[in-house]
């Protein structure tokens, strides 16, 4: 096993400019044989030695790995989800044996249970060898989706998110799935996709389930009936939708969504708090750290979105709070001091605004704001004095 991962480490260190899948034989202690797996590394793994990355394990890796890995790479490039490791387990010759269920007990047959232990062996090895965040996803289709769901039956559920594409659930899963999900105490994501004309999950996921989970903020369950696709095209549509759903809180701030969130708080104590929009941003990054296991500084683009929100609403006191965050997160850039100047200018404290703009002039340009823009601000305000 060590030789396999030494090879991967070498590739991780040498391939830093782009993301590339690696195909390797994995000598399994659990199965006693080598298994073919594929690994996609995060694009910027080597450049960020302190950063941790979610892990996505893909069953049916012989055909599901590429669409999952491609979407992970694409969505992370646009900051719609974090960069992640993707591991695909090939099952071309073995999937039926490795998903077999005992007809009497309803639980995985011995060879299936052994395969589940192998999945955990891969999971554990990845955690030991690489900087893996405590947030893992497992992806499966039809019978492999069913097998993956049996991990919910374990005392300690090893995955924080499940992606089931056109699942072929056994009776035991159908009867216990919702109950098991509802018992989760931590944040849990469960995404199920079926073709629009399918009734596969209608008995399992219905209005009574929505009612049962309505008070559980930690449970995120989506039963997604995708119209105008068949079972062959379903995966291509479901995978990006699933990843987008699971990492909704990670995405860069959307102005319309921000406005909707604030509108939903109308009439509450939070709605009267001038810093509510900024609180939304701070809570977002707390969620990213606590749930996805990624400790990251606030993205400048998110700070800019919040600042623009305050500027549009002429809330200059709130803008000063945003400026303090920008200065804390990006002390070398002029943006924080610049919007601090806008804030003081907005509340009529002109001498203090000039001081902030002067401080901004000594820092690096950012977000299209140049030193000349800062000078123009200072000269204009000095003429007013």
C-alpha positions in Angstrom: 0.0 0.0 0.0 2.8 2.4 0.8 4.4 2.2 -2.7 1.0 3.1 -4.2 0.7 6.2 -2.1 4.4 7.2 -2.5 3.6 7.3 -6.2 0.6 9.5 -5.6 2.6 11.8 -3.4 5.2 12.3 -6.1 2.5 13.1 -8.6 0.8 15.5 -6.2 4.0 17.4 -5.8 4.9 17.5 -9.5 1.5 18.3 -11.0 0.6 21.7 -9.7 -0.5 23.6 -12.7 -3.6 21.6 -13.6 -5.8 18.9 -12.2 -5.2 15.3 -13.5 -6.6 11.9 -12.7 -4.2 9.2 -11.6 -4.9 5.5 -12.3 -3.4 3.1 -9.8 -3.6 -0.4 -8.4 -4.5 -0.4 -4.8 -3.3 -3.4 -2.8 -6.1 -4.0 -0.3 -5.4 -5.6 3.1 -9.2 -6.1 3.5 -9.8 -7.9 0.2 -6.4 -9.4 -0.1 -6.1 -8.4 -3.7 -5.3 -5.3 -5.8 -8.1 -3.1 -6.9 -8.1 -0.5 -9.6 -8.9 3.0 -8.3 -8.6 6.5 -9.8 -7.6 9.6 -7.8 -8.2 13.2 -8.8 -6.1 15.7 -6.8 -7.1 19.3 -6.1 -5.5 21.7 -8.5 -3.7 23.7 -5.9 -2.9 21.0 -3.3 0.9 21.6 -3.3 0.6 25.4 -3.1 -1.6 25.3 0.0 0.2 23.1 2.6 -2.1 24.2 5.4 -5.3 23.6 3.6 -7.6 20.6 4.0 -9.9 19.1 1.3 -13.2 17.2 1.3 -13.1 13.7 0.0 -15.6 12.3 -2.6 -15.6 8.5 -3.0 -17.3 7.3 -6.2 -18.6 3.8 -6.6 -18.9 2.4 -10.1 -15.7 4.4 -10.8 -15.3 2.8 -14.2 -17.9 5.1 -15.6 -19.0 7.5 -12.8 -15.5 8.8 -11.8 -15.0 11.0 -14.9 -18.3 12.9 -14.7 -18.0 13.4 -10.9 -14.3 14.4 -11.1 -15.0 16.8 -14.0 -17.8 18.5 -12.2 -15.8 18.8 -9.0 -12.9 20.3 -10.9 -15.2 22.7 -12.8 -17.3 23.9 -9.9 -14.2 24.3 -7.6 -12.5 26.3 -10.3 -15.4 28.8 -10.2 -15.5 28.7 -6.4 -18.9 27.1 -6.3 -17.5 24.3 -4.1 -14.2 23.6 -2.4 -11.4 21.9 -4.2 -11.7 18.2 -3.3 -10.1 14.8 -3.7 -12.1 12.4 -5.8 -11.5 8.6 -5.5 -13.2 6.3 -8.0 -13.4 2.5 -7.2 -13.7 0.4 -10.4 -16.4 -2.3 -10.2 -16.9 -3.3 -13.8 -16.5 -7.0 -13.1 -17.6 -7.1 -9.5 -20.5 -4.7 -8.8 -23.3 -7.3 -8.6 -21.3 -9.5 -6.1 -20.3 -6.4 -4.1 -23.8 -5.1 -3.8 -25.6 -8.4 -3.0 -28.1 -8.4 -0.1 -29.0 -11.3 2.1 -32.6 -12.2 1.2 -33.5 -13.1 4.8 -31.9 -10.4 6.9 -32.0 -7.6 4.3 -28.5 -6.6 5.2 -25.5 -6.8 2.9 -24.3 -10.3 2.0 -20.8 -11.2 3.4 -19.0 -10.2 0.2 -20.8 -6.8 0.2 -20.0 -6.2 3.8 -16.4 -6.9 3.0 -16.5 -4.4 0.1 -18.0 -1.8 2.5 -15.0 -2.4 4.7 -12.7 -1.9 1.7 -14.4 1.4 1.0 -13.5 2.4 4.6 -10.0 1.2 4.1 -9.6 3.5 1.1 -11.2 6.3 3.1 -8.9 5.8 6.1 -5.8 5.6 3.9 -6.6 8.9 2.2 -7.1 10.5 5.6 -3.7 9.3 6.8 -1.8 10.1 3.7 -3.3 13.5 2.7 -4.9 16.6 4.2 -8.5 15.4 4.1 -11.1 17.6 5.7 -13.7 15.8 8.0 -16.3 16.0 5.3 -16.7 13.0 2.9 -19.2 12.3 0.2 -20.1 8.9 -1.3 -21.7 8.6 -4.8 -23.5 5.6 -6.2 -26.0 4.6 -8.9 -28.9 2.2 -8.7 -27.5 -0.9 -6.7 -24.3 0.8 -5.6 -26.4 3.8 -4.4 -28.4 1.2 -2.3 -25.2 -0.3 -0.9 -23.8 3.1 0.0 -27.0 3.9 1.9 -26.2 1.0 4.3 -23.5 3.1 5.8 -26.4 5.0 7.5 -27.1 1.9 9.4 -23.8 2.0 11.2 -23.4 3.4 14.6 -21.0 6.1 13.4 -21.9 7.2 9.9 -18.6 7.8 8.1 -20.0 10.1 5.3 -21.5 13.6 5.7 -23.2 13.5 2.3 -24.8 10.8 0.1 -25.5 11.2 -3.7 -27.9 8.5 -4.9 -28.5 8.4 -8.6 -31.6 6.4 -9.7 -31.3 4.3 -6.5 -32.5 0.7 -6.5 -33.4 0.5 -2.8 -34.0 -2.8 -1.0 -37.0 -3.1 1.3 -34.9 -2.7 4.4 -33.5 0.6 3.1 -37.0 1.8 2.0 -38.4 1.1 5.5 -35.6 2.6 7.5 -34.0 5.3 5.4 -36.0 8.3 6.5 -35.9 7.2 10.2 -32.1 6.9 10.1 -31.7 10.2 8.4 -34.0 11.9 10.9 -31.9 10.6 13.8 -28.7 12.3 12.6 -27.5 14.9 15.1 -24.8 16.4 12.9 -25.2 18.2 9.6 -26.1 15.5 7.1 -26.8 15.8 3.3 -28.8 13.3 1.4 -29.4 13.9 -2.3 -31.5 11.5 -4.5 -32.0 12.0 -8.2 -34.5 10.1 -10.4 -35.8 10.7 -13.9 -39.0 12.8 -14.0 -41.2 9.9 -15.0 -39.9 7.6 -12.3 -41.8 6.7 -9.2 -38.9 4.9 -7.6 -38.7 7.1 -4.5 -42.2 8.5 -4.3 -43.2 6.1 -1.5 -40.0 6.9 0.5 -39.8 10.7 0.0 -43.2 12.3 0.3 -44.9 15.2 2.1 -44.9 13.4 5.4 -41.1 13.2 5.2 -41.0 17.0 4.6 -43.1 17.5 7.7 -41.0 15.2 9.8 -37.7 16.9 8.9 -39.1 20.5 8.8 -37.8 21.2 12.3 -34.4 19.6 11.8 -32.0 22.3 10.6 -29.1 19.9 10.4 -30.8 17.5 7.9 -30.6 18.5 4.2 -32.6 16.0 2.1 -33.4 16.6 -1.5 -35.5 14.3 -3.7 -34.8 15.6 -7.2 -37.1 14.5 -10.1 -35.3 15.7 -13.2 -37.6 16.1 -16.2 -36.8 15.2 -19.8 -34.0 12.7 -19.0 -33.8 8.9 -19.0 -31.8 6.7 -16.7 -28.7 7.0 -19.0 -28.6 10.7 -19.1 -29.7 11.1 -15.5 -26.2 11.1 -14.0 -24.9 13.9 -16.2 -27.7 16.2 -14.9 -27.8 14.9 -11.3 -24.1 15.2 -10.4 -23.7 19.0 -10.8 -27.1 19.5 -9.1 -26.1 17.3 -6.2 -22.7 19.0 -5.7 -24.4 22.4 -5.9 -27.0 21.4 -3.3 -24.4 20.0 -0.9 -22.1 23.0 -1.1 -24.8 25.6 -1.2 -23.3 27.4 1.8 -19.8 27.4 0.3 -20.7 29.3 -2.8 -19.7 33.0 -3.2 -22.3 35.4 -1.9 -25.2 36.0 -4.3 -26.8 39.4 -4.0 -30.3 38.2 -4.7 -30.0 35.3 -2.3 -28.6 37.7 0.4 -31.6 40.0 -0.1 -34.0 37.0 0.1 -32.4 35.9 3.3 -32.7 39.3 4.9 -36.3 39.7 3.7 -37.1 36.4 5.4 -36.0 38.0 8.7 -38.3 41.0 8.4 -40.1 41.7 11.6 -37.6 39.8 13.7 -35.0 41.2 16.1 -32.3 40.4 13.5 -34.0 42.6 10.9 -33.5 45.6 13.1 -29.8 45.0 13.5 -27.8 47.2 11.1 -25.1 44.5 10.9 -27.4 41.7 9.8 -26.0 41.4 6.3 -22.5 41.2 7.7 -23.7 38.6 10.2 -24.9 36.6 7.3 -21.4 36.6 5.9 -19.7 35.8 9.2 -22.1 32.9 9.8 -21.4 31.6 6.3 -17.7 31.2 7.0 -18.4 29.7 10.4 -20.6 27.1 8.7 -17.8 26.4 6.1 -15.4 25.8 8.9 -17.7 23.8 11.2 -19.5 21.7 8.6 -17.2 21.4 5.6 -14.1 21.4 7.8 -12.4 24.1 5.8 -10.8 27.0 7.7 -10.5 29.8 5.1 -10.4 33.5 5.3 -13.3 35.4 3.8 -13.1 35.8 0.0 -12.6 39.4 -1.1 -15.3 39.1 -3.6 -17.8 38.2 -0.8 -16.7 41.2 1.3 -17.2 43.4 -1.8 -20.7 42.1 -2.3 -21.6 42.9 1.3 -20.0 46.3 1.1 -22.0 47.1 -2.1 -25.2 46.0 -0.4 -24.6 48.6 2.4 -23.6 51.3 -0.1 -26.8 50.7 -2.1 -28.8 51.0 1.0 -26.8 54.0 2.2 -26.0 52.3 5.5 -22.7 53.9 6.1 -22.4 52.8 9.7 -22.8 49.2 8.5 -20.2 49.9 5.8 -17.7 50.8 8.5 -18.2 47.4 10.1 -17.5 45.8 6.7 -14.4 47.9 6.3 -13.1 46.6 9.6 -13.5 43.1 8.3 -11.8 43.9 5.0 -8.8 45.5 6.8 -8.5 42.5 9.1 -8.6 39.9 6.3 -6.7 41.9 3.7 -4.4 44.3 5.5 -2.1 44.8 2.5 -4.9 45.8 0.1 -6.3 49.3 -0.1 -9.9 48.1 -0.4 -10.6 48.1 3.4 -9.3 51.6 4.0 -11.1 52.8 0.8 -14.5 51.7 1.9 -13.7 52.9 5.4 -13.3 56.3 3.8 -16.6 55.9 2.0 -18.2 55.1 5.3 -16.9 58.1 7.2 -17.7 60.3 4.2 -21.2 59.0 4.2 -21.8 59.9 7.9 -20.2 63.3 7.4 -16.9 62.8 9.1 -14.8 64.3 6.4 -11.4 64.7 8.2 -11.6 61.0 9.3 -12.5 60.0 5.7 -9.4 61.8 4.4 -7.3 60.0 6.9 -8.7 56.7 5.7 -8.1 57.5 2.1 -4.5 58.5 2.8 -4.0 55.2 4.6 -5.4 53.5 1.5 -3.0 55.2 -0.8 0.0 53.5 0.9 -1.5 50.0 0.2 -1.8 47.8 -2.9 -4.6 48.4 -5.5 -7.5 46.0 -5.5 -11.0 45.4 -7.1 -10.2 47.9 -9.8 -9.5 50.7 -7.3 -6.2 52.4 -8.1 -4.0 54.9 -6.2 -5.2 57.6 -8.6 -8.8 56.9 -7.5 -7.8 57.4 -3.9 -6.0 60.7 -4.7 -9.1 61.9 -6.5 -11.2 61.2 -3.4 -8.7 63.1 -1.1 -8.5 66.1 -3.4 -12.2 66.4 -3.8 -12.8 66.2 -0.1 -10.0 68.7 0.7 -11.7 71.2 -1.6 -14.9 70.8 0.4 -13.2 71.6 3.7 
